[in-house]
């Protein structure tokens, strides 16, 4: 129990920022009209590309296992989001192509 308390005290700022980011993201996304979701997903590909690069840098400088694990999870989730964004964007652009 003491180790868990020590962990939370050591990383309390990061935990607070993550929780605040989750609430802020939910609040922002919930007020976006449905018409704008696909163009915003295209824009988020660039943002998640930066997240992937940052996570790789964190993993390269990691001395403990926790930053290494968090960086790996960030790379996986960021990659999934980028690929999903490109798939949705491609499907959206297909709707505007002329049919043969």
N, C-alpha and C positions, 0 to 999 in steps of 0.2 A: 504494500500500500504506500509505503514511503517513497518507493521508486516512481510510482505513478504521480504522486504529488510533486516530486522533484522535476519530473518531465514537464508537467503543466506549468510549473513556475518558470522553468527555463524557456519554454516556447510560448508563453502566454500572449506575447505581442503578435506572433504569427497566427496563433489560433484565433485571436480576436479579429485580425484582418480577414482571415478566411471566412469566418462567420458573417462579418459585415459585408463582404463581397457577395456571399450567397444571397443575403436579404436584398442587397441593392440590385443584383442581377434579376432576381424574381420580380422586384418592383418595376424595373425598367421594361423588361420583356412583357409583363402583363398589360402594360399600357400601350403597346405597339399594335396598330391595326393589322388584321390578318393579311391585307394586301401588301404590306411592307415586309413580311417575314422572309420571303425568298430573296429580295435584294439585300436585306440585312445579313442573311446567311452568306451571301457571296462576299460581303465586306468582312465578315468574321473570319473568313479563310486566311486573310492576311494577318489578322490579329493572332490567330492560333499558330500561324507559321512562326511568329515571334515567340510565342509561348514554347513551341517545340525547341527552338534554338536556345532560349533561356534555360529550359530544362536540361538540355544536353550540356550546357556550360556548367550548371549546378552539379550534374552528375560527374563531370570531369574534375571538379574541385572538391568532391565529397570525401571527407575523411571518416565519417561515421556511416552506419548503415541506414539511418533514418533519411538523411538527404538523398542518398542513393535510391532508396525505395520510392520516395516522393517524386524524385526526378523521373524515374522510370514510369511511374503511373501517369505523370504529366505528359510524357512523350507519347504514351499509348493513347490517352484520351484526346490529346491535341491532334494526333494523326487521324483518329477516328472522326473527329469533328471536321477536319479539313477535307477528308475523302467524302464524307457525307455531304458537305457543303457543295463540293464540285458535282456530285451526282444530282443533287436537287437543282443546282443551277443549270446543268445540262438538260434536265427534263423540262425546266421552265423555258429554256431557249428553243427546245424542240417544238413547243406549242406555237412559236412565231415563224417557223419555217414553212415554206410553201409545200403543199402536198402534191405528190406526183400523180 
